[in-house]
Amino acid sequence: MKYQIIIFFKLSILLLFTIPTFAQDKPRARDLGIPFNGETGKFNAITDVPGVEVGYSTIIRGKGKWEAGKGPVRTGVTVVLPRGKKSRSSFAAGYFIFNGDGETTGLPYLKDYGRSRFAIGITNTNSVGVVRDAIGEYSFRAFSNKKSPFDFSFGLPIVGETWDGGLNDINGYHVKKENVFQAIETAKSGKIEEGNIGGGTGMMCYFFKCGTGTSSRTAEVGGVKYTVGAIVQANFGRRDNLMIAGVPVGKEIKGFYPDFKQTQDGSIIVIIGTDAPLTSSQLNLVARRVTLGIARTGTIGTNSSGDIFIAFSTARGSYDEKTKIVTEKSLDRSFLDPIFKATVESTEEAIINAMIAAEDMEGVNGNKVFAIPHDQVKMILKKYNRLNDAK
């Protein structure tokens, strides 16, 4: 109880300086009539996977001239909790590095042991350390019995990043551990926010404002229906390469370029969750398919883009205390194609959702990035006979 009171006090102070996260009705890609394949879950989000919670802390302060250490600030943190905030039980996980110009902690353990615990974090490049430490500290305080100095409830948290220095005072280190605690404490299932939110606050992709996006698909294997969900922090891609629903939208859109020089693209972190019973090696294969979903949006995978993907399964095994045997089920590898398909489709839509939900943002030195113009997107898709007129 003492810890909960401390956290509440800190969050009360913190909320004076951060933007609270409430459910808002922002348009999503399907609302514009953009067509996608596959059947979604109820919320078309990674939180359609039972037990998964997502939380954000969004930090927006100041405007105008950049002043190191003071702002303007346009950043935040996103946390994904595969088993929710009240559980530290391990889950099977895998990963794939498409291009390594980026950072994600916890991968050595994941590579050798194929499992992780508690929260997965996403933030800006310079805040990976503080987010990793804060997730570990929260986990220790929440789950340790505090009876031994050898307790390792801190764990080896997974935290990835993308760079938001075009809009954010990234070298000011404005993400604090209290922001991470806030994201964890407010994490929820159901409908979640997209666009300029959490770790995605200051991000852009394909030279439009972007950030956080999510989507989900159902996949049937052996007569059982599973859910696959994706959440992305998108900060990658060049304008001319952008494809939406197979249409070269980036080449067709007029205007709306950032009003400051942008010479290279950034990175993307994608987290895939599923309730399908999969081994770590199978989840490595799932994470690899994320690349195909990103490719559908047009990127060529440029040199400066850090593209790192995590996949996890919430399916549970059993443990025999007497024999020390862990028993887990997994799908036959010959029947994983529906899971792969769901991964590709949900990744693609999550990226487009991140763009559609994002709004214009002005940051350091008045740098401005514009949201993708919805009216032009609809007009271009209609030109190519790809607009879902029912919308």
Residue pairs with C-beta under 8 A, 6 or more apart in sequence:
3 141
3 142
7 181
7 185
10 178
10 181
11 178
11 181
11 182
11 185
13 178
14 57
14 176
14 178
14 179
14 182
15 182
17 59
17 61
18 57
18 58
18 59
18 60
18 76
18 179
18 182
19 58
19 59
19 60
21 55
21 56
21 57
21 58
21 186
21 193
21 197
21 198
23 191
23 193
24 193
26 193
26 194
26 195
26 356
26 357
27 356
27 357
27 374
28 44
28 194
28 353
28 356
28 357
29 36
29 244
29 349
29 352
29 353
29 356
30 36
30 44
30 388
30 391
31 356
31 391
32 356
32 374
32 377
32 378
32 391
33 378
33 381
33 387
33 388
33 389
33 390
33 391
34 244
34 245
34 352
34 356
34 377
34 381
34 387
34 388
35 245
35 386
35 387
35 388
36 245
36 345
36 348
36 349
37 345
38 217
38 218
38 341
38 342
38 345
38 346
39 217
39 218
40 48
40 215
40 216
40 217
40 218
41 48
41 49
41 216
41 217
41 218
41 227
41 229
42 48
43 190
43 191
43 192
43 216
44 214
44 215
44 216
44 349
45 54
45 190
45 191
45 192
45 214
45 215
45 216
45 229
45 231
46 52
46 54
46 80
46 192
46 214
46 215
46 216
46 229
46 230
46 231
46 271
46 272
46 273
47 53
47 54
47 188
47 189
47 190
47 191
47 192
47 214
47 229
48 216
48 227
48 229
49 216
49 227
49 228
49 229
49 273
49 274
49 275
49 314
50 227
50 275
50 314
51 82
51 83
51 84
51 189
51 275
51 314
52 80
52 81
52 82
52 84
52 189
52 229
52 273
52 314
53 80
53 81
53 84
53 85
53 187
53 188
53 189
54 78
54 79
54 80
54 81
54 187
54 188
54 189
54 192
54 214
54 231
55 78
55 79
55 81
55 85
55 182
55 183
55 184
55 185
55 186
55 187
55 188
55 198
56 76
56 77
56 78
56 79
56 183
56 186
56 193
56 197
56 198
56 199
56 212
57 76
57 77
57 175
57 179
57 180
57 182
57 183
57 186
57 198
58 76
58 196
58 197
58 198
58 201
59 73
59 74
59 75
59 76
59 174
59 175
59 179
59 201
60 73
60 74
60 201
61 71
61 72
61 73
61 174
62 70
62 71
62 72
62 73
63 72
63 362
63 366
64 72
64 365
64 366
65 365
65 366
66 72
66 169
66 364
66 365
67 169
68 169
68 171
68 172
69 169
69 171
69 172
69 173
70 169
70 172
71 169
71 172
71 174
71 364
72 167
72 168
72 169
72 363
72 364
73 168
73 169
73 172
73 174
74 164
74 167
74 168
74 201
74 202
74 361
74 363
74 364
75 123
75 124
75 127
75 164
75 168
75 170
75 174
75 175
75 199
75 201
75 202
76 123
76 175
76 179
76 197
76 198
76 199
76 200
76 201
77 121
77 122
77 123
77 127
77 131
77 175
77 179
77 180
77 183
77 198
77 199
78 121
78 122
78 123
78 183
78 197
78 198
78 199
78 200
78 212
78 231
78 233
79 119
79 120
79 121
79 122
79 135
79 180
79 183
79 184
79 187
80 119
80 120
80 121
80 122
80 231
80 271
80 273
81 118
81 119
81 120
81 184
81 187
82 91
82 120
82 273
82 312
82 314
83 89
83 91
83 118
83 314
84 187
84 189
85 119
85 184
85 185
85 187
87 118
88 117
88 118
88 139
88 142
88 143
88 153
88 155
89 117
89 316
90 115
90 116
90 117
91 115
91 116
91 117
91 312
91 313
91 314
92 114
92 115
92 278
92 279
92 280
92 283
92 312
92 313
92 315
92 328
93 110
93 114
93 115
93 116
93 158
93 280
93 283
93 310
93 311
93 312
93 313
94 110
94 114
94 280
94 281
94 282
94 283
94 284
94 285
94 286
94 287
94 310
94 311
94 312
95 104
95 107
95 110
95 111
95 283
95 284
95 287
95 308
95 309
95 310
95 311
96 284
96 287
96 288
96 290
96 291
96 308
96 309
96 311
97 307
97 308
97 309
98 290
98 291
98 294
98 301
98 307
98 308
98 309
99 301
99 302
99 303
99 305
99 306
99 307
100 306
100 308
101 267
101 303
101 304
101 305
101 306
102 125
102 160
102 161
102 162
102 267
102 269
102 305
102 306
102 307
102 308
103 125
103 128
103 160
103 161
103 306
104 158
104 159
104 160
104 161
104 269
104 308
104 310
105 128
105 132
105 156
105 157
105 158
105 159
105 160
106 116
106 132
106 156
106 157
106 158
106 159
107 158
109 116
109 156
110 116
110 158
110 280
110 310
113 280
114 279
114 280
114 281
114 283
115 280
116 155
116 156
116 158
116 312
117 139
117 155
118 135
118 139
118 143
118 155
118 157
119 135
119 138
119 139
119 157
119 184
120 157
120 158
120 159
120 160
120 271
120 310
120 312
121 131
121 132
121 135
121 157
121 158
121 159
121 160
121 180
121 183
121 199
122 159
122 160
122 161
122 162
122 198
122 199
122 200
122 233
122 269
122 271
123 131
123 159
123 161
123 175
123 199
124 161
124 162
124 163
124 164
124 165
124 168
124 170
124 175
124 199
124 202
125 161
125 162
125 163
125 164
125 165
125 170
126 170
126 171
126 173
127 161
127 173
127 174
127 175
128 159
128 160
128 161
130 173
130 175
130 176
130 177
130 180
131 157
131 159
131 175
131 180
132 157
132 159
133 177
134 176
134 177
134 179
134 180
134 181
135 155
135 157
135 159
135 180
135 184
136 154
136 155
136 157
137 154
137 177
138 180
138 181
138 184
139 153
139 154
139 155
139 157
140 151
140 153
140 154
142 153
143 153
144 151
144 153
145 151
158 310
160 233
160 269
160 308
160 310
161 199
161 267
161 269
161 306
162 199
162 203
162 233
162 234
162 235
162 236
162 266
162 267
162 268
162 269
162 306
163 170
163 235
163 266
163 267
164 170
164 201
164 202
164 203
164 235
165 171
165 364
166 202
166 204
166 258
166 260
166 262
166 363
166 364
166 367
166 369
167 202
167 204
167 361
167 362
167 363
167 364
167 367
167 369
168 174
168 201
168 202
168 363
168 364
169 364
183 198
192 214
193 212
193 357
194 211
194 212
194 213
194 214
194 353
194 354
194 357
194 358
195 209
195 210
195 211
195 212
195 213
195 354
195 356
195 357
195 358
195 359
196 202
196 209
196 211
196 358
196 359
196 361
197 211
197 212
198 211
198 212
198 233
199 212
199 233
200 210
200 211
200 212
200 213
200 233
200 234
200 235
200 354
201 211
202 211
202 361
202 363
203 210
203 211
203 212
203 233
203 234
203 235
203 266
204 210
204 211
204 235
204 258
204 262
204 266
204 369
205 234
205 235
205 236
205 237
205 265
205 266
205 268
205 351
205 354
205 355
206 236
206 237
206 238
206 239
206 241
206 242
206 250
206 265
206 297
206 298
206 355
206 372
207 237
207 238
207 239
207 257
207 258
207 262
207 265
207 369
208 239
208 242
208 256
208 355
208 358
208 369
208 370
208 371
208 372
209 355
209 358
209 359
209 360
209 361
209 369
209 370
209 371
209 372
210 234
210 235
210 351
210 354
210 355
210 358
211 233
211 234
211 235
211 354
211 357
211 358
212 231
212 232
212 233
212 234
212 354
213 231
213 232
213 234
213 349
213 350
213 351
213 352
213 353
213 354
213 355
213 357
214 229
214 230
214 231
214 232
214 350
214 353
215 229
215 230
215 345
215 346
215 347
215 348
215 349
215 350
215 353
216 227
216 228
216 229
216 230
216 346
217 227
217 228
217 229
217 341
217 342
217 343
217 345
217 346
218 225
218 226
218 227
218 228
218 342
219 225
219 226
219 227
219 228
219 276
219 338
219 339
219 341
219 342
220 226
220 338
221 276
221 331
221 335
221 336
221 338
221 339
222 331
222 335
226 274
226 275
226 276
226 339
227 274
227 275
228 272
228 273
228 274
228 276
228 339
228 342
228 343
228 346
229 272
229 273
229 274
229 346
230 270
230 271
230 272
230 273
230 290
230 293
230 343
230 346
230 347
230 349
230 350
231 270
231 271
231 273
231 350
232 268
232 269
232 270
232 271
232 347
232 350
232 351
232 354
233 268
233 269
234 268
234 350
234 351
234 354
234 355
235 265
235 266
235 267
235 268
236 265
236 266
236 267
236 268
236 294
236 299
236 302
236 305
236 307
237 265
237 297
237 298
237 299
237 305
238 250
238 265
238 299
238 302
239 250
239 253
239 257
240 250
240 251
241 250
241 298
241 299
241 300
242 248
242 249
242 250
242 251
242 253
242 297
242 298
243 249
243 250
243 296
243 297
243 298
244 297
244 352
244 377
244 381
245 381
245 386
246 296
246 384
246 386
247 380
247 381
247 384
247 386
248 298
249 377
249 380
249 381
250 298
252 376
252 380
252 383
253 372
253 373
253 376
253 377
253 380
254 376
255 373
256 370
256 371
256 372
256 373
257 370
258 367
258 368
258 369
258 370
259 366
259 367
259 368
260 365
260 367
260 368
264 302
264 304
265 299
265 302
265 304
265 305
266 304
266 305
266 306
267 305
267 306
267 307
267 308
268 294
268 305
268 306
268 307
268 351
269 308
269 309
269 310
270 290
270 293
270 294
270 309
270 310
270 347
270 350
271 309
271 310
271 311
271 312
272 286
272 287
272 290
272 309
272 310
272 311
272 312
272 343
272 346
272 347
273 311
273 312
273 313
273 314
274 286
274 311
274 312
274 313
274 314
274 339
274 342
275 313
275 314
275 315
276 313
276 315
276 331
276 339
277 313
277 315
277 328
277 329
277 330
277 331
278 286
278 313
278 315
278 330
278 331
278 336
278 339
279 328
279 330
282 330
282 331
282 333
282 336
283 311
283 312
283 313
284 311
285 336
285 340
286 311
286 336
286 339
286 340
286 343
287 309
287 310
287 311
288 309
289 340
289 343
289 344
289 347
290 309
290 311
290 343
290 344
290 347
291 301
291 307
291 309
292 344
292 347
293 343
293 344
293 345
293 346
293 347
293 348
293 350
293 351
294 301
294 307
294 347
294 348
294 351
295 301
296 344
296 348
297 348
297 351
297 352
299 305
301 307
311 343
315 328
315 329
317 326
317 327
317 328
317 329
318 326
318 327
318 328
319 325
319 326
319 327
320 326
320 327
331 339
355 371
355 372
356 372
356 374
356 377
358 371
358 372
359 371
360 368
360 369
360 370
360 371
361 368
361 369
362 368
363 369
378 387
381 387
382 389
